[in-house]
Each structure stands twice: as C-alpha cells, then as structure tokens.
Amino acid sequence: AGVPAITAELSNSRTVRQSAVDAGVSGVRNVLRELGVLSPPSEAPPEQLILRDDAPRVTADTSGLFELQSDRGVGDEVTAGQELGVIYDPMSFERLETITATADGVVYSVRHGGVVVAGEQLASIATHA
C-alpha cells in the first residue's frame, strides 16, 4: 500500500506483440527518467497520435460464430461502414450478420473470432481528436 505503480495496457488482450512490448518498455523508462529515477533525460517521444474513445462500440446483433477479416486488427485505420467481419450460423454457416465499423478511426480492441452472443462487444474504435 502506498507504493507508486505503473500499469500499461498494450496491444490486444490475450496476445503479445513485440512492438507493443517495446513501446511499453520505452514509455516506462521515459516516465522513470522524467521522475529522476533513471538518467539520462527522457528520449524524445515519436510523433504521437491523439485519439478519443467516443465512438459507439461495435457489437453483435446476432448470436453465432464470428470471423474477423484476416487483414483487420488492433491499430488499423477504418472508416464508418467498413466491413470488419461476419457472424455465421454455427449449424449451416449461413451469413447472419456483417459486422462493420461504427465510425472513422483506429481499432484499439477487437475480438479475433469464435462464438459470440447478441449484444457482445466485438471491437472498439477511437476517433481522431
């Protein structure tokens, strides 16, 4: 108790991406340098993209098997209405629902597939500030 801590959320849940780990380590080191715990002074950050978490969540209207498009993932720029994936009937593999982006922006969380139920969140999109 009373011990300062840093918790970084990096990339997508249940996966490890080396680029996200590298960015997280660099960021924590820069914070420690800024606080005087480490030296030399912090590195200049790369150009930063500022986003808002204000787009409606992408949710399933139908239960079934969700398949994310193979070329979609965290960090991708998308436009409103752009296809992200499809929900299929698990018995007939009939296409039940096309899942689309709710806004222009950057995908920061996405489900990679599997069984989904109606109302479940499938992706989150941050809009440009």
C-alpha positions in Angstrom: 0.0 0.0 0.0 1.2 3.5 -0.8 3.7 2.2 -3.4 3.5 4.0 -6.7 2.9 1.7 -9.7 2.5 1.8 -13.4 0.2 -0.5 -15.3 0.4 -0.3 -19.0 -2.2 -1.7 -21.4 -0.5 -2.9 -24.5 -1.9 -4.2 -27.8 -4.8 -6.6 -27.7 -5.8 -8.9 -24.8 -4.5 -12.5 -24.7 -1.8 -11.7 -27.3 1.8 -10.4 -27.1 3.2 -8.2 -29.8 6.8 -7.3 -29.6 6.3 -3.8 -31.0 3.8 -3.1 -28.2 6.2 -4.5 -25.6 9.0 -2.3 -26.9 6.8 0.8 -26.9 5.7 0.0 -23.3 9.2 -0.5 -22.0 10.3 2.7 -23.7 7.4 4.6 -22.2 8.0 3.3 -18.6 11.7 4.1 -18.9 10.8 7.7 -20.1 8.5 8.1 -17.1 11.3 6.9 -14.7 13.7 9.3 -16.4 11.3 12.2 -16.1 10.9 11.5 -12.4 14.7 11.4 -11.9 14.8 7.7 -11.1 16.8 6.9 -14.2 19.2 9.1 -16.1 19.9 10.5 -18.7 16.9 12.7 -19.5 13.9 11.0 -21.3 14.1 10.3 -25.0 12.0 12.5 -27.3 8.8 10.6 -28.0 7.9 9.6 -31.6 5.2 11.6 -33.3 2.0 10.8 -31.3 -1.5 10.2 -32.5 -4.1 11.6 -30.2 -7.4 9.7 -30.2 -10.7 9.9 -28.4 -12.7 6.9 -27.0 -16.0 8.3 -28.1 -17.2 6.1 -31.0 -20.1 3.7 -30.4 -18.9 0.1 -29.6 -19.1 -2.5 -32.4 -21.5 -5.1 -31.1 -23.2 -8.3 -32.4 -26.9 -8.0 -33.1 -27.0 -11.8 -33.6 -25.5 -14.8 -31.9 -23.3 -17.2 -33.9 -19.7 -17.7 -35.0 -17.7 -14.5 -35.5 -14.9 -14.4 -38.1 -12.7 -11.3 -38.1 -11.4 -10.3 -41.5 -7.9 -11.7 -41.8 -6.5 -8.2 -42.7 -8.1 -6.5 -39.6 -6.5 -5.9 -36.3 -5.6 -3.5 -33.5 -4.1 -0.3 -34.8 -5.8 -0.4 -38.2 -7.4 2.7 -39.6 -11.1 2.1 -40.5 -13.9 4.1 -42.0 -17.5 4.1 -40.8 -19.4 1.2 -42.5 -16.2 -0.7 -43.4 -16.5 -4.4 -43.0 -14.7 -5.9 -40.0 -16.0 -9.4 -40.0 -19.0 -11.7 -40.3 -21.2 -13.7 -37.9 -22.2 -17.1 -39.3 -24.9 -19.6 -38.2 -22.9 -22.4 -36.5 -25.2 -25.1 -38.0 -25.5 -24.0 -41.6 -22.6 -21.5 -41.9 -25.2 -19.1 -43.4 -24.0 -15.5 -43.2 -26.2 -13.9 -40.4 -24.6 -10.5 -40.0 -21.9 -8.4 -41.5 -20.0 -6.5 -38.7 -19.0 -3.0 -39.7 -17.0 -0.1 -38.2 -19.3 2.3 -36.3 -17.0 5.4 -37.0 -13.9 6.6 -38.8 -10.9 6.0 -36.6 -8.4 3.4 -35.2 -9.3 0.0 -33.9 -7.9 -0.4 -30.4 -9.7 -3.6 -29.3 -11.0 -6.4 -31.4 -12.3 -9.9 -30.8 -10.5 -12.4 -33.0 -13.3 -14.8 -33.6 -15.3 -17.6 -32.0 -18.8 -18.0 -30.6 -20.5 -14.7 -29.8 -23.9 -13.8 -28.4 -26.2 -11.0 -29.4 -25.1 -7.7 -27.6 -21.5 -8.8 -27.2 -18.8 -6.2 -27.9 -16.6 -7.2 -30.9 -14.5 -4.2 -31.4 -13.7 -0.7 -30.1 -12.8 2.3 -32.3 -11.1 5.5 -31.2 -11.7 8.6 -33.3 -9.2 11.3 -34.2 -9.0 14.2 -31.7 
